[in-house]
Amino acid sequence: MALTVSEKMQRRKQEKFKREISRVLSSRSAARLNGFLGSLFQSYSFEPTADQFVRMALASKFGVGNSVAEGGASFLLETCLQAFNMTLTTKKFSKADLHPAGSYFHGMYDTNELWSASFLFELDAKLWPHATEVGVEEFFWANNISPYLFLDNATQAFGFLIVPQPSMTLEEYREYGRSYMTNWDAKVNKQFENSRAAGFKLLDFDTGPMNYISVVQILFGTIDKLINSLPDRDQHSVAHHSRRLSSGRVASVRAHKRNNPLRLIVNNHVLTDHIVYCVRDLEGKVRYFGEGKRNRWQHVNSGVSHNREINRHYFTKGELHVQIVKEGLTKSEALSIEKFLIKKNSNSGLWNVKGNEPFNEVSDQMITNQEIQGFLKL
């Protein structure tokens, strides 16, 4: 499709912007350039390259791509996990916040010199109360399944779907969020009340205001729900067209691949026959967290537990107390909650140590690749 006159002018502006910012960056020595990028991304382990930095700026200035995603997969994951960890420490959900489908919704907004970014979360309500802060090193990019999927290294039981959306103007952002969250307009108005646009100066180059907003949708949940929710499964092409916004203004919409709005989808074919249980010693101290089928906890006071410390306590001090923490879970839910509980109590002398369980089957402690393939076929 031939470009309109205004689109041709916009293309020339983009090319000029890219030339100018590249010129300024290339005029710096390698040491100064690395120092500049290092100071800009000092709170990140994964630092974007100079080329990625240019693409990030283009996305914020002209809406070409998504500024957060242009930093690369590891940078995107780290940025989203920082927003997730911030949500853990700052957001308290009530029963009224619970969506009928079993999720919590939350939005975070971040603005700096390089971008205005919005992180829109859907959080699995079964996992969220037990969740802990997480780091990039705990996940792997499961791009053999989907470029949007990141899974827990140890269990493959849970993870994130991270889906960057095309950059949006403020008006497009308003329209987009109305179908996603309640009281959206009030939240946007509050956010932008005293907000300044992104933008920075480099020597004799000034980006000017960079007003495009980079939106990232983030789903946190178990592997079976994430696979059911993959955006790759429900994608369609959107042709170039004009769109009348609620304000009355007519906007030109670029041709792009569009995913239907993401939602965590429960897989009704997965059995909910698992539990998570807690074991306390004679003094009442929490010593062990476990998961498994409904009768799995019975190994504790049998004298033939797979855990050496549990057996030692049983024979030298007597029976331990078992408490069911959660029941009616899928295997992936049980593994996820167990991992979070162990992590939360990792400094309290738990007996969940590999050396105490030498005969455990690896397949019992994770969602196997074969099970994942089964989810993909459902």
PyMOL commands that set and color helices and strands:
alter all, ss='L'
color gray80, all
select helices_A, chain A and resi 5-26+30-40+50-62+69-71+73-90+95-97+128-130+136-138+170-178+184-192+223-228+231-233+296-299+308-316+331-344+354-356+362-364+369-377
alter helices_A, ss='H'
color red, helices_A
select strands_A, chain A and resi 103-111+116-124+139-141+149-152+158-164+201-202+205-206+213-222+235-238+241-244+250-253+256-259+274-280+286-293+321-329
alter strands_A, ss='S'
color yellow, strands_A
deselect
rebuild
show_as cartoon
